[in-house]
C-alpha cells in the first residue's frame, strides 16, 4: 500500500511536470521552429502518463510517512528526467536515449554537464527547455510540490526534509512547512526577476537574458551558446553573472529572514555566509596571483577578471566559462574544482557538501585535538552562537564517509571503463557535486559527448546521488527500510 501511495504522488508530480512543457511549447509555436511536433507529442505523453498514474492509484492516497518521503524523492528524480528527455530525443536528430536522459538529468539536478554540441544551431525551444528545467530543478521541484500539494490534502514535511540540502533540515521560519517552501520560492522568484532585468540592462536580448537567468539563479550553468559567456566577452555581463551567482550561493531561507526582520544583519551574522565569501575572496586572490607569477596571465587585471569569474562560477557549482581554464596550470584549475565540493551554503541552489559541513568538521577536528591535551574538558561545538548536538555531528561524519566512498567507487568505475585518471576523477567530482564541467576529456572547452554509454550512465547516477545528497537515496538500500 505504501509504495502505491508513493506512485500516486509521483503521478501528480508528472502531471505538474507536463504543465512545465507548455513553456517551451509556446516558444516552439510562436517561433515556428523545428521542435513544434516534438514538444506537442512530449506534452501529451507526459500528461497522459501522469493522469494514468494518478487515476489508477488514487484510492491509495494517504498522508506521507517518514520513509515515504525518501522513496518519493528518489522516484521523482528518476522519473522526471525520463519525461524531460523525451522532447530532446524527439527534437534532436541522432541523440541517443542515454544522452537525452543524461541531458535532462543534468538540467533537473542543475549540474550543467552537457553531451550536446552545436547549441547555437539548436531550435530555440530546445534551449528554452534545457534552461527552464534547470530553473525549476535548481531549487527543487519537490520544494515546489511541497508548497502546492497541501492544497490537494497532501502533507509535505517528510518530503521537504528528504529533498532539502544540508545537515540541519529542521530549520523553518514559519509554523507550516508549506509556508516556508512558498517563502523560499518567493525569494527565488524575486532574485530571478532582478537577474533577468540586470542581464538585459547589461546588453543581452530578452531571450538570452531569460535563458541565462534560469541557469544563473539555479547555479546550473547551461548556456544557449557553445562558447558560454565567451560569446559576449563582456566584463559587464560577466559582472552581473558573478553578482547573482554569489547571491544564489547563499541560503535562500536567510533572504526570507531578511525580509521578515527588515535587516541585512541577518546575513552578516551568519557564519556560513561569512565563510562562503571569505573562501571565495581568498581563492580569487591566490589563483590570480599564481597565474601572474607563472606567466599564465601576465596582466594582473586580466588575470583577476578571468580568475574572479571562473572561481565564482565553479565554486558555486554553476559551471559557466568565458575561457578554457583547463589551459591553466593544474593547481589553479584543480583548486577551483575542489572549491565546488564545499563552497556553497546549505539551503542554496548549489551542489556539493556545503560550507556548513566543512565548518562542523573543522570544529570537530579542533575539539578532538583539544581532548588530546585536556581529556576531561567539556568543549561543545558552537556554530553561530548555537551549540550543535552530537547527533548532527555524527550525521555529518557518516555523510562524509559515504561521500568519500562514492567518489572512490565511481572514479574507479570510470577508470575501469577506460578513462584517464584526470578525466575520471574530475568527471565524478563534477557530477557528484553538480558542478558540470571537469577537466581532461570533460573540460570546459569540450563536453561529456565523448563518453561511452556506460560512462554516461555512471555520471548520470552520480548527478542524481549528489543532488539528493547521497543519504536520501542510499537509505533505500537498507533492508530495514523495507521492513514494516
Secondary structure, 3 states (H helix, E strand, C coil): CHHHHHHHHHHHHHHHHHHHHHHHHHHHHHHCCCCHHHHHHHHHHHHHHHHHHHHHCHHHCCCCCHHHHHHHHHHHHHHHHHHHHHHHHHHCCCCCHHHHHHHHHHHHCCCCCCCCCCHHHCCHHHHHHHHHHHHHHHHCHHHHHHHHHHHHCCCCHHHHHHHCCCCCCCCCCCCCHHHHHHHHHHHHHHHHHHHHHHHHHHCCCHHHHHHHHHHHHCCCCCCCCCCHHHHCCCHHHHHHHHHHHHHHCCCHHHHHHHHHHCCCHHHHHCHHHHHHHHHHHHHHHHHHHHHHHCCCCCCHHHHHHHHHHHHHHHHCCCCCCCCCHHHCCHHHHHHHHHHCCCCCCCCCCCCCCCHHHHHHHHHHHHHHHHHHHCCCCCCCCEECCEECCHHHHHHHHHHHHHHHHHHHHHHHHHHHCCCCHHHHHHHHHHHHCCCCCCCHHHCCCCCHHHCCHHHHHHHHHHHHHHHCCCHHHHHHHCHHHHCC
